[in-house]
Amino acid sequence: MMHVLPSIAAHAKLHGIEPSKKLGQNFLFDISLCEKIARGAGDIEGKIILEVGPGPGGLTRAILGYKPSKLIVIEKDSRCSALIEDIKAIYPALELINGDALDIKLSDLDNSMKITIIANLPYNVGTELVFRWLDEIKNIDSITVMLQKEVVDRICAKPGTKTYGRLSIMCQLRCEVEKLFDVSKEAFYPPPKVTSSVVHMVPKENQLSGELVDMVRNITQIAFSARRKMIKGALQKLSPDIENILKVAAISPTLRAENLSIEDYIKIATVLLSK
């Protein structure tokens, strides 16, 4: 049992752990940066935290330093298990689940309180995980995650911008979103090809019904798959009566998908569901 942990990099070396390209791993060895990410989630003392892909455990250590009641880490790379167990020997609040986060629902974890998610997400599954978590929004206190900068920019994008799209709408439909800071490629080992950013997402108090959210999801999928068309043309396959639906929703039929606000998409969804 280790009573004093070595540095993050030395700990990974001790267990022979190198980043895996197959798993999309880029390790963070800078504890001050890991602490900055953890602080981005706000006061987490006494809360239940979920971290996905702890790898060498840098962010894990940082989170534990802020005294959560429990930190659940999900790691599919079995090479990291012994390293995580070393940390658990010092921080009993740590719980390791060996598995794929895509196969695990939040509702299957600790249900004693809402879960706070803090993670440096693997680039290859980050967006998919965010979408899945949004479908379990009632189980979430907040989400603070690192993703590619372009993905975070899309999450936070406003109508009328090039980066505004389905991801912007579906995230902002459910959450208040805030980009916290960018992270240089050089902060990682090995350095990725893209810059990363940290985003903080807090579920809105008044959540829309699942039926309305599903309708907005359907509308935006169709609208943004034909984003160069006017909205009346883009949504033609949704309903042959689309021009009248837009009229009832008080939306100009000549606008394009990126020009419509989230409220506009909710209006269209509401009219469609009322028919």
Residue pairs with C-beta under 8 A, 6 or more apart in sequence:
1 86
1 89
2 86
2 89
2 90
3 89
3 90
5 11
5 61
5 86
5 87
5 90
6 14
7 29
7 31
8 27
8 28
8 29
8 31
8 34
8 56
8 57
8 58
8 61
9 29
9 56
9 189
11 56
11 57
11 83
11 86
12 18
12 27
12 29
12 55
12 56
12 83
14 83
15 79
15 80
15 82
15 83
16 79
17 55
17 56
17 77
17 79
17 80
17 83
19 25
19 26
19 27
19 55
19 189
19 190
20 77
23 53
23 76
23 77
23 122
24 122
24 123
24 124
24 125
25 53
25 55
25 77
25 122
26 123
26 188
26 189
26 190
26 191
26 192
27 55
27 56
27 58
27 188
27 189
28 34
28 55
28 56
28 58
28 59
28 120
28 187
28 188
28 189
29 56
29 58
29 189
30 58
30 187
31 58
31 61
31 62
33 183
33 187
34 58
34 59
34 61
34 62
35 62
35 65
36 181
37 59
37 62
37 118
37 120
37 144
37 146
37 198
38 44
38 59
38 62
38 63
38 65
38 66
38 118
38 144
39 66
40 118
40 144
40 180
40 181
40 198
40 200
41 49
41 116
41 118
41 142
41 144
41 200
42 142
43 66
44 63
44 66
44 67
44 68
44 116
44 118
45 66
45 67
45 68
46 67
46 68
46 69
47 68
47 69
47 113
47 116
47 141
48 68
48 69
48 70
48 71
48 72
48 109
48 110
48 112
48 113
48 114
48 115
48 116
49 63
49 68
49 70
49 71
49 72
49 115
49 116
49 117
49 118
50 71
50 72
50 73
50 74
50 106
50 109
50 115
50 116
50 117
50 118
50 119
51 59
51 60
51 63
51 71
51 72
51 73
51 74
51 117
51 118
51 119
52 73
52 74
52 101
52 117
52 119
52 121
52 122
52 129
53 74
53 75
53 76
53 77
53 101
53 119
53 120
53 121
53 122
54 60
54 73
54 75
54 80
54 84
55 75
55 77
55 80
55 120
56 80
56 83
57 80
57 83
57 84
57 87
59 118
59 119
59 120
60 71
60 73
60 84
60 87
60 94
61 87
63 71
63 118
64 71
64 87
64 91
64 93
64 94
68 93
68 116
69 93
70 93
70 95
70 110
71 91
71 93
71 94
71 95
72 95
72 97
72 109
72 110
72 115
73 84
73 94
73 95
73 96
73 97
74 97
74 99
74 100
74 101
74 104
75 81
75 84
75 96
75 97
75 98
75 99
76 98
76 99
76 100
76 101
78 98
81 96
81 98
84 94
84 96
85 96
87 94
88 94
88 95
88 96
97 104
101 125
101 129
102 125
102 128
102 129
102 132
105 136
106 115
106 133
106 136
106 139
106 140
107 136
107 139
109 115
111 139
113 141
114 139
114 140
114 141
115 139
115 140
115 141
116 140
116 141
116 142
116 144
117 133
117 140
117 142
117 143
117 144
117 145
118 144
118 145
119 144
119 145
119 146
120 145
120 146
121 129
121 130
121 145
121 146
121 147
123 147
123 148
123 192
123 194
126 145
126 147
126 148
126 151
127 147
127 151
127 167
130 143
130 145
130 147
130 155
130 171
131 170
133 140
133 143
134 170
134 171
134 174
134 175
137 174
137 175
137 203
137 207
138 203
138 207
140 203
141 203
142 200
142 201
142 202
142 203
143 175
143 199
143 200
143 201
144 180
144 198
144 199
144 200
144 201
145 198
145 199
146 183
146 196
146 197
146 198
147 155
147 196
147 197
147 199
148 194
148 195
148 196
148 197
149 182
149 194
149 195
149 196
149 197
150 163
150 194
151 167
151 197
152 179
152 197
152 198
152 199
153 163
153 179
153 197
154 163
154 164
154 165
154 167
154 168
155 167
155 168
155 171
155 172
155 177
155 179
155 199
155 201
156 168
156 177
156 178
156 179
156 199
157 163
157 164
157 165
157 168
158 164
158 168
159 258
159 259
159 260
159 261
159 262
160 258
160 259
161 258
162 258
164 258
165 220
165 224
165 227
165 257
165 258
166 217
166 220
166 221
166 224
169 216
169 220
169 262
169 265
170 216
170 217
170 220
171 177
171 201
172 262
173 208
173 213
173 216
173 262
173 265
173 266
174 203
174 204
174 207
174 208
174 213
175 201
175 202
175 203
175 204
176 201
176 202
176 204
177 199
177 200
177 201
178 199
178 200
178 201
179 197
179 198
179 199
180 197
180 198
180 199
180 200
181 197
181 198
182 195
182 196
182 197
183 195
183 196
183 197
183 198
184 195
185 191
185 192
185 193
185 194
185 195
185 196
187 196
188 196
208 216
208 266
211 273
212 266
212 269
212 270
212 273
215 269
215 272
215 273
216 265
216 266
216 269
218 238
219 235
219 238
219 265
219 268
219 269
219 272
220 257
220 265
222 234
222 235
222 237
222 238
223 231
223 234
223 235
223 257
223 260
223 265
224 257
224 258
225 234
226 233
226 234
226 257
227 234
227 256
227 257
227 258
228 256
229 256
230 253
230 254
230 255
230 256
231 246
231 251
231 252
231 253
231 254
231 255
231 256
231 257
231 259
231 260
232 242
232 243
232 246
232 253
232 254
234 256
234 257
235 242
235 245
235 246
235 268
236 242
238 272
239 245
239 272
242 253
243 253
245 268
245 271
245 272
245 275
246 252
246 253
246 268
247 253
248 271
249 264
249 267
249 268
249 270
249 271
250 267
251 260
251 264
251 267
251 268
